[in-house]
């Protein structure tokens, strides 16, 4: 009789999301950093100050509008919608500013502090890879920033009571803040892995933020102020519009403002042919799309460079 060989049953492949969460859960750096951060007072104090600052700016805008409005303000739908947009824009811009200030501080000492405590060499002798170390430090800091973003959603939802704000604007603003936080966390981690001192890495990260913001602001102002003059008379309108889109997409505040303006002007979420950025015969993507692509690509490059800097031996 011929023996039949039974084939083993097919093993179900794990889902990507379950594999991702399992890898995050098994990373000891993420668990250690999150426990250390959330068990102390600093996290709760920072969260409290973060929400208080946002609430203060929102209250100032609401009070200023009520003082300058007429008695028929509560019965005027357009005035209520304008107030709702003003409150929502104030909250989003304040969050972007606070995230820009907080995110680099959480990661600028992630790797350099290990060098200062002379524990980085001990981590290299373990089974923990450089990629797991870098992603663990980044994941713990980004998780806390995501908590800050999520905690301010109830304040943003107050604008829905007044009107003028839709779910699309809430989703886009949350995406912008998430990408901005991820980028600045990666920036701080990059300098922390490249430089040996936490203070120098912190100064370098904020110096890049300030210099890039000022440079982009000056370039954008020059193109906006002298775009119709003889200085740019020979530049085609299409090239000028693409350049304006690029400069807007490299700054989170300008991206948030112009995405809202184009959304109101052209009533389109993804593309626009509006003349706000310049007249073009072809549709341009909304600034939030190009901003997301640019910032994510730069973040990935900085993360890969951080992994290589962690691998190199200290001299």
C-alpha positions in Angstrom: 0.0 0.0 0.0 1.2 3.4 -0.9 1.7 5.7 2.1 0.0 9.0 1.8 1.9 12.0 3.2 -0.5 14.4 4.8 0.3 18.0 4.1 0.2 20.3 7.1 -2.6 22.8 7.3 -1.8 26.3 6.0 -0.7 28.7 8.6 -2.7 31.8 8.6 -0.6 34.8 7.9 -0.8 37.5 10.6 -2.4 40.7 9.6 -0.2 43.7 9.0 -1.8 45.8 11.7 -1.5 43.0 14.3 2.2 42.6 13.3 2.7 46.3 13.6 1.2 46.5 17.0 3.0 43.4 18.2 6.3 45.0 17.1 5.5 48.1 18.9 4.4 46.2 22.0 7.6 44.1 22.0 9.9 47.1 21.7 11.3 47.6 25.2 12.4 51.2 24.5 8.8 52.3 23.8 7.5 50.7 26.9 10.3 52.0 29.1 10.1 55.6 27.8 6.3 55.7 28.0 6.2 54.4 31.5 8.9 56.8 32.6 7.1 59.8 31.0 3.6 59.0 32.1 4.5 58.1 35.7 6.0 61.5 36.4 4.4 64.9 36.9 5.9 66.5 33.9 3.6 64.9 31.4 0.4 65.9 33.3 1.7 69.4 33.9 2.6 69.8 30.2 -0.8 68.5 29.2 -2.5 70.9 31.6 -0.5 74.0 30.4 -1.1 72.9 26.7 -4.9 72.9 27.2 -4.9 76.1 29.3 -3.0 78.0 26.6 -5.4 76.9 23.9 -8.4 77.6 26.0 -7.1 81.1 26.8 -6.6 82.1 23.2 -10.0 80.7 22.3 -11.6 82.7 25.1 -9.9 85.9 24.0 -11.2 85.5 20.5 -14.7 84.7 21.6 -14.7 87.6 24.0 -13.4 90.1 21.5 -16.0 89.1 18.9 -18.8 89.4 21.5 -17.7 92.8 22.6 -17.5 94.2 19.0 -20.8 92.5 17.8 -24.3 93.9 17.8 -27.2 92.6 19.8 -28.5 90.6 16.9 -25.3 88.5 16.8 -26.9 85.4 18.2 -29.6 85.4 15.6 -27.3 86.1 12.6 -26.2 82.8 11.0 -23.4 84.4 9.1 -21.9 86.0 12.1 -22.1 82.8 14.1 -20.4 80.9 11.3 -17.6 83.5 11.1 -17.1 83.2 14.9 -17.0 79.4 14.5 -14.3 79.6 11.8 -12.4 82.1 13.9 -12.4 79.9 17.0 -11.5 76.8 15.0 -8.6 78.6 13.2 -7.3 80.1 16.4 -7.2 76.6 18.1 -5.5 75.0 15.1 -2.8 77.7 14.7 -2.2 77.7 18.5 -1.8 73.9 18.4 0.6 74.1 15.5 2.7 76.7 17.3 2.8 74.7 20.6 3.6 71.4 18.7 6.5 73.1 16.9 7.9 74.2 20.3 7.3 71.0 22.2 8.1 68.2 19.7 11.9 68.8 19.3 12.4 69.1 23.0 11.1 65.6 23.5 13.5 64.0 21.1 16.6 66.2 21.1 18.0 64.4 24.1 16.9 60.9 23.2 20.2 59.6 21.9 22.6 62.2 23.2 21.5 61.7 26.7 22.4 58.0 26.4 25.9 59.1 25.3 26.2 61.5 28.2 25.2 58.8 30.7 27.6 56.4 28.9 24.8 53.9 28.4 24.7 53.8 24.6 27.6 51.3 24.5 25.7 49.0 26.8 22.6 49.2 24.6 24.8 48.3 21.6 25.9 45.1 23.3 22.3 43.9 23.7 20.1 42.3 21.1 18.4 45.7 20.5 19.1 46.9 17.0 19.9 50.5 16.1 16.6 50.7 14.2 14.6 49.4 17.2 16.3 52.0 19.4 15.7 54.9 17.1 12.1 53.9 16.4 11.5 53.3 20.1 12.7 56.7 21.1 10.7 58.3 18.2 7.6 56.3 18.9 7.4 57.2 22.6 7.8 60.9 22.0 5.3 60.9 19.1 2.8 59.0 21.2 2.8 61.7 23.8 2.4 64.4 21.1 -0.4 62.5 19.6 -2.1 62.5 23.0 -1.8 66.3 23.1 -3.4 66.6 19.7 -6.2 64.2 20.6 -6.9 66.0 23.9 -7.6 69.2 22.1 -10.3 67.7 19.8 -13.1 68.6 22.2 -12.0 72.2 22.1 -12.1 72.1 18.3 -15.6 70.6 18.4 -16.9 73.7 20.1 -16.8 75.3 16.7 -19.4 72.9 15.4 -22.0 74.4 17.8 -21.6 77.8 16.0 -21.3 76.4 12.5 -19.1 77.2 9.6 -16.7 74.3 10.2 -17.2 70.8 8.6 -15.8 67.4 9.3 -13.3 67.8 6.4 -11.6 70.7 8.0 -11.3 68.8 11.3 -9.7 65.8 9.5 -7.3 68.0 7.5 -6.2 70.0 10.5 -5.6 66.8 12.6 -3.6 65.4 9.7 -1.5 68.6 9.5 -0.8 68.6 13.2 0.1 64.9 13.2 2.5 65.2 10.3 4.0 68.4 11.8 4.6 66.6 15.1 6.2 63.6 13.4 8.5 65.9 11.4 9.7 67.9 14.4 10.2 64.8 16.5 12.3 63.3 13.7 14.2 66.6 13.5 15.1 66.5 17.2 16.0 62.8 17.0 18.3 63.5 14.0 20.3 66.1 15.9 20.3 64.0 19.0 21.9 61.1 17.1 24.3 63.3 15.2 25.6 65.5 18.1 27.0 64.3 21.4 25.5 66.9 23.7 21.8 67.3 24.5 22.1 71.1 24.9 23.8 71.5 21.5 21.3 69.2 19.8 18.4 71.2 21.4 19.9 74.5 20.2 20.6 73.1 16.7 17.0 71.8 16.3 15.4 75.1 17.3 17.9 77.1 15.2 16.9 75.1 12.1 13.2 75.8 12.9 13.8 79.6 13.4 16.1 80.0 10.4 13.9 78.0 8.1 10.8 79.8 9.2 12.3 83.2 8.7 13.8 82.3 5.3 10.6 80.8 4.0 8.6 83.8 5.3 10.9 86.3 3.6 10.9 84.3 0.3 7.1 84.0 0.4 6.7 87.7 1.2 9.0 88.7 -1.7 7.1 86.6 -4.2 3.8 87.8 -2.9 4.7 91.5 -2.8 6.6 91.7 -6.0 5.0 89.0 -8.0 3.3 91.5 -10.3 6.2 93.9 -10.6 8.9 94.0 -13.3 11.2 92.0 -11.1 9.3 88.9 -11.9 7.8 90.1 -15.2 9.5 87.5 -17.3 8.6 84.6 -15.0 5.6 82.6 -16.3 2.5 82.5 -14.1 2.6 78.7 -14.0 6.2 78.7 -12.6 5.3 81.5 -10.1 2.2 79.5 -8.9 4.2 76.3 -8.4 6.9 78.2 -6.5 4.3 79.8 -4.3 2.8 76.4 -3.6 6.2 75.0 -2.7 6.9 77.8 -0.2 3.5 77.5 1.4 3.9 73.7 1.7 7.1 74.0 3.6 5.5 75.9 6.5 2.8 74.4 8.6 1.1 77.7 9.5 1.0 78.9 5.9 -0.3 75.5 4.8 -3.1 75.6 7.3 -4.1 79.1 6.4 -4.0 78.7 2.6 -5.6 75.2 2.7 -8.6 76.8 4.5 -8.6 79.8 2.0 -8.6 77.5 -1.0 -11.2 75.3 0.5 -13.6 78.2 0.9 -12.7 79.8 -2.4 -12.8 76.8 -4.7 -14.9 74.4 -2.6 -12.4 71.6 -3.4 -10.5 69.5 -0.9 -7.8 68.0 -3.1 -7.2 70.4 -6.1 -7.8 74.0 -6.9 -7.5 76.4 -9.9 -8.0 79.5 -7.8 -5.8 82.5 -8.3 -4.8 82.8 -4.6 -1.5 81.1 -5.4 -1.3 82.3 -9.0 -3.3 81.9 -12.2 -2.6 78.5 -13.8 -4.4 76.7 -16.6 -4.0 73.4 -14.8 -5.2 72.4 -11.3 -2.8 72.5 -8.4 -2.9 70.2 -5.4 -4.1 71.7 -2.2 -1.2 72.8 0.1 -2.0 70.2 2.7 -1.3 67.4 0.2 2.1 68.7 -0.9 2.9 69.5 2.7 2.2 66.0 3.9 4.4 64.5 1.1 7.3 66.8 1.6 7.4 66.5 5.4 7.0 62.7 5.4 9.8 62.2 2.9 12.1 64.5 4.9 11.2 62.7 8.1 11.9 59.3 6.6 15.3 60.5 5.4 16.2 61.9 8.9 15.1 58.7 10.6 17.3 56.6 8.3 20.2 58.9 8.9 19.6 58.7 12.6 19.8 54.9 12.5 23.2 55.2 10.6 24.5 57.7 13.2 23.6 55.4 16.1 25.4 52.5 14.4 28.7 54.3 14.0 31.2 53.9 16.8 32.0 56.8 19.0 35.4 58.2 18.8 
